[in-house]
Structures are given as C-alpha cells and as structure tokens.
C-alpha cells in the first residue's frame, strides 16, 4: 500500500489524540508513543489504523504479523513498477516466480 501523507502535522495530532484516549496504555509508554508519532508518520499511522480491521473480511487469509515502515519515494502513478527499496537489496529471479 502506498500512501501520500499531505498533512503530517494533522496525522500526528490525530495519533496523539488516540494515544491520549487509550485507557489501557501505561503513562510511560504513552509519552514514548506521543514522541514517536510526532517524529515518524508510520508510527502515527500505526496508532490510527488497525491492520486486522483491513483484512478481517478477506477470505482465504490469516494475519500472522503486521508491521509498519515509512520511506520517502518519488511516486509516479503511471509507472509499471516502483522501486520501494527492498531491504535485502536482492531482486527476485525470473525462475523463482510462480
């Protein structure tokens, strides 16, 4: 999923409001979460979107793990492929594709 964040301050404010409203979050974790949400849009988004809710009604899949990361990229919606900076740097071989 590729998202364009055109209001990072508003995103951080919404995340902080959600963090403040979380009655089960310990105060020391709350302070860390607020700071992380202000510094990183992926962290802010993680407090606002529940990954399980995104796939709850999709048949044939089970969520095992969810993680968030963010990276600034040059986005061209007309491009056939995007270079999203694969972590291992290796490209998939044609022979390895199903």
C-alpha positions as CSV (number, residue, x, y, z in Angstrom):
1,X,0.0,0.0,0.0
2,X,1.4,3.4,-0.9
3,X,0.0,6.4,0.9
4,X,0.7,10.1,0.4
5,X,0.7,12.0,3.6
6,X,-0.1,15.5,2.8
7,X,-0.8,16.7,6.3
8,X,1.9,15.2,8.6
9,X,1.0,17.6,11.5
10,X,-2.7,16.7,11.3
11,X,-1.8,13.0,11.2
12,X,0.4,13.4,14.3
13,X,-2.3,15.3,16.1
14,X,-4.9,12.6,15.4
15,X,-2.5,9.9,16.6
16,X,-1.7,11.8,19.8
17,X,-5.4,12.2,20.5
18,X,-5.9,8.4,20.0
19,X,-2.9,7.8,22.3
20,X,-4.3,10.1,25.0
21,X,-7.7,8.3,24.7
22,X,-6.2,4.8,25.2
23,X,-7.2,4.0,28.8
24,X,-5.1,0.8,28.8
25,X,-1.7,2.4,27.8
26,X,0.7,3.0,30.7
27,X,1.8,6.6,31.1
28,X,5.5,5.9,30.4
29,X,4.5,4.1,27.2
30,X,2.1,7.0,26.3
31,X,4.9,9.6,26.5
32,X,7.1,7.5,24.2
33,X,4.2,6.8,21.8
34,X,3.4,10.6,21.5
35,X,7.1,11.4,20.7
36,X,7.3,8.6,18.1
37,X,4.0,9.7,16.4
38,X,5.4,13.3,16.2
39,X,8.7,12.1,14.6
40,X,7.5,9.4,12.2
41,X,4.4,9.3,10.2
42,X,4.4,5.5,10.1
43,X,4.3,5.5,13.9
44,X,1.4,7.9,13.8
45,X,-0.4,5.8,11.3
46,X,0.1,2.7,13.4
47,X,-1.9,4.3,16.2
48,X,-4.8,5.1,13.9
49,X,-5.1,2.0,11.7
50,X,-5.7,-1.5,13.0
51,X,-4.2,-3.9,10.4
52,X,-6.6,-6.7,11.4
53,X,-9.6,-4.4,10.5
54,X,-8.2,-4.0,7.0
55,X,-8.3,-7.7,6.3
56,X,-11.0,-9.0,8.6
57,X,-13.5,-9.9,5.9
58,X,-11.0,-11.0,3.2
59,X,-11.5,-14.8,2.6
60,X,-8.5,-17.1,2.5
61,X,-6.0,-15.2,4.6
62,X,-5.0,-15.1,8.2
63,X,-2.9,-12.3,9.7
64,X,0.2,-13.6,11.3
65,X,2.1,-10.4,11.8
66,X,1.8,-6.8,10.9
67,X,4.5,-4.1,10.8
68,X,4.8,-0.5,9.6
69,X,7.6,1.3,8.0
70,X,7.8,4.6,6.0
71,X,10.1,5.8,3.3
72,X,10.0,8.8,1.1
73,X,9.9,7.8,-2.5
74,X,9.3,9.5,-5.9
75,X,5.8,8.3,-6.7
76,X,4.7,8.1,-10.3
77,X,1.2,6.6,-10.5
78,X,1.8,5.8,-14.2
79,X,5.0,3.7,-13.6
80,X,4.6,0.0,-14.1
81,X,6.9,-0.8,-11.2
82,X,8.0,1.2,-8.1
83,X,11.4,0.9,-6.5
84,X,10.4,0.6,-2.9
85,X,14.0,-0.1,-1.7
86,X,13.8,-3.8,-0.9
87,X,15.6,-4.3,2.4
88,X,17.8,-7.2,1.3
89,X,18.7,-5.4,-2.0
90,X,18.2,-8.7,-3.9
91,X,15.9,-8.8,-6.9
92,X,13.6,-11.7,-7.5
93,X,14.9,-14.1,-10.2
94,X,12.5,-14.8,-13.1
95,X,12.9,-18.5,-12.4
96,X,11.7,-18.1,-8.8
97,X,8.4,-16.7,-9.7
98,X,5.3,-19.0,-9.5
